[in-house]
């Protein structure tokens, strides 16, 4: 995995969220003394300490001028001082596929955060449009009208699956054969398995693919 960006907030002299892009080759921190360069490096180290454990501590690391006020309004142990976005390489995609059973679509990335209580929160994320494209390809739904009818204006894969199961427009340009057709093999005729696949409406194929994709391609791992 390759770090592509870092976010730091509520850590020492960094009170508001600060985002920083990470260059694939070299990233240089430039600033005056006490401007926060070391703070950034310490936060990055605590995300995944190289050797000895190096945790965040609310009493010493949380911005002091906001400590008393913020303690009254939220649980500071669940605040994430550092978050990093990781781009996945081919080996990472292969490993995820082995774990979840479905190959994550292109554009999938990992978002990892270290909390003040020491916990590591990691999310595997991908754009909803990428998930839909993955579902349609797996289901063999190639027609643009079918894709638009199934996708609608839904914002979750579960909603797409439910819509695909519901009767309505687009549920069937039925391709059923007449009585006795499609169940005999021979020149110009499809075998039973092929005939059944041809007759199955696009919505049903998409619903099955969405059911398979929903749990693995958008998941939250609490480590």
Long-range contacts (C-beta under 8 A, 24 or more apart in sequence): 1-86, 1-87, 1-88, 1-89, 1-92, 1-110, 2-86, 2-87, 2-89, 3-84, 3-85, 3-86, 4-85, 4-86, 4-87, 4-109, 5-84, 5-85, 6-40, 6-43, 6-44, 6-82, 6-83, 6-84, 6-85, 7-82, 7-83, 7-84, 8-39, 8-40, 8-43, 8-81, 8-82, 8-83, 9-79, 9-80, 9-81, 10-62, 10-63, 10-66, 10-70, 10-79, 10-81, 11-39, 11-43, 11-56, 11-61, 11-62, 11-63, 11-81, 11-82, 12-36, 12-39, 12-42, 12-61, 12-63, 13-39, 13-63, 14-39, 14-40, 14-43, 14-63, 15-63, 15-65, 15-66, 43-81, 43-82, 44-82, 44-84, 46-81, 46-82, 46-114, 47-82, 47-84, 47-112, 47-113, 47-114, 48-112, 48-114, 55-118, 56-81, 56-114, 56-115, 56-116, 56-118, 57-116, 58-116, 61-116, 62-116, 76-116, 77-115, 77-116, 77-117, 78-115, 78-116, 78-117, 79-115, 79-116, 80-113, 80-114, 80-115, 80-116, 80-121, 81-114, 81-116, 82-113, 82-114, 83-111, 83-112, 83-113, 84-111, 84-112, 84-113, 85-109, 85-110, 85-111, 86-110, 86-111, 86-112, 96-124, 100-215, 100-216, 100-217, 100-219, 101-212, 101-216, 102-212, 102-213, 102-216, 102-217, 104-216, 104-217, 105-130, 105-131, 105-133, 105-134, 105-217, 106-130, 108-217, 119-222, 119-223, 120-223, 121-220, 121-222, 121-223, 122-221, 122-223, 123-219, 123-220, 123-221, 124-217, 124-218, 124-219, 124-220, 124-221, 125-218, 126-217, 126-218, 128-155, 128-156, 128-157, 131-157, 131-213, 131-217, 131-218, 132-157, 132-160, 134-213, 134-217, 135-160, 135-206, 135-209, 135-210, 135-213, 136-206, 136-209, 138-209, 138-212, 138-213, 139-202, 139-205, 139-206, 139-208, 139-209, 140-205, 141-202, 141-205, 141-206, 143-202, 145-170, 146-170, 146-202, 146-203, 146-206, 149-203, 150-202, 150-203, 150-206, 157-210, 157-213, 157-214, 157-217, 157-218, 158-210, 158-214, 160-206, 160-210, 161-206, 161-207, 161-210, 161-211, 161-214, 163-203, 164-203, 164-204, 164-206, 164-207, 164-210, 165-203, 165-204, 165-207, 170-202, 170-203, 171-201, 171-203, 172-201, 172-203, 173-201, 173-202, 174-199, 174-201, 175-199
